[in-house]
Amino acid sequence: MLQKIVNGIAIASGVVSITVVGLAGYVYIRKDAIIENVKSKVMESVLPGGIGGALGGGALGGSLGLPAPSNPMAAPSEPTAPESPVPFGF
């Protein structure tokens, strides 16, 4: 009986080891394609309009939809003190 349990554990261990080695080999062989796929998905989510939209390229189409500054040379307004998100009720 104990021999059957030990054999079952050995077979399960072998299956797990072969799976890990196979998955690591697959990722190593396809790493460039995986990296490119992730890069394209990240760029798509960050810049929905593409690179042209980020650069505001009229010829490429798209824009970020940000309002234009009224006076880009104006000094920034005075900084304000941070507010606590917890009301203290003094």
Secondary structure by P-SEA (a helix, b strand, c coil): caaaaaaaaaaaaaaaaaaaaaaaaaaaaaaaaaaaaaaaaaaaaacccccccccccccccccccccccccccccccccccccccccccc
